[in-house]
Amino acid sequence: MSDLAFLETVKLMPPDYQQEVKDFIEFVWEKKLGKEPLSQGKRIPGLFKGKMWMSPDFDEPLEDFKDYM
């Protein structure tokens, strides 16, 4: 079964069966790799502070669209 076919099969399952599949995958992940599965975890505010820059004229209309305004 291809990855795509597997995902489509899981999507067709009722939500409680989908949860069982998810739980089983997490169980196997922990058993074989000995660590927690990858998860979203809690977000940390300010983690990327100073790593993003936005132009001061960000909200100004673009020159390319002046003909349409």
PENOR-V158534 format. One record per helix or strand. SS is the DSSP state (H for helix, E for strand). FROM is the first residue (numbers start at 0). LEN is the number of residues. If there is no record, write none. Layout:
# PENOR-V158534
{{SS;FROM;LEN} {SS;FROM;LEN}}
This chain:
# PENOR-V158534
{{H;2;10} {H;14;19} {H;62;6}}
